[in-house]
Amino acid sequence: MNLLMYMSPIATVILLVVSAIAEPTGIWDTIQLMRESTFFCWILVLNCVLAYCLNLLNFLVTRYTSALTLQVLGNGKGVVAAGVSIMIFQNPVTFMGMAGYVITIAGVVCYSATKKKTKGGGSHGVRSRSNTLNTQQQDQGSTSPLIHHSPGRKVSVGRDQKV
């Protein structure tokens, strides 16, 4: 969460500078709209809160799963967004586009099935992260600099991840 805390103010400053250059009257137009309509103020605040929550959710998903899982979720989200767009706006879909959606869904399903196998303890050709670490430790006879042992605790990898 520290990264989010440090990243947010810098991102705000950078976006303000870029928006001032790209849309010189944008900030003043926004201020004028805020003075004219309290509804616009609430919509703007809601937009900011939702954007923050999205960033927080992305950091939490990455922290508790992996960057790969976040990427797979993003691909699945793209397929869902395209499907909703097709249903609501009746957008035409080519054969190649439909094939891409099917391949993406198949990839998400395969990734999910592989994740379940590794979490469930089944070793059907797939090695879990903890099994790989234990095997490496036994082979080397010592631990890697990233693996820290604490008496009576689980092995921790890196900073915050538990195995």
Secondary structure, DSSP 8 states (H G I E B T S, - for coil): -HHHHHHHHHHHHHHHHHHHHH-TTHHHHHHHHHHH-HHHHHHHHHHHHHHHHHHHHHHHHHHHS-HHHHHHHHHHHHHHHHHHHHHHH-----HHHHHHHHHHHHHHHHHHHHHHHHHTT--SS---HHHHHHHHHHHHSS--TTEE--TTS--EETTTEE-
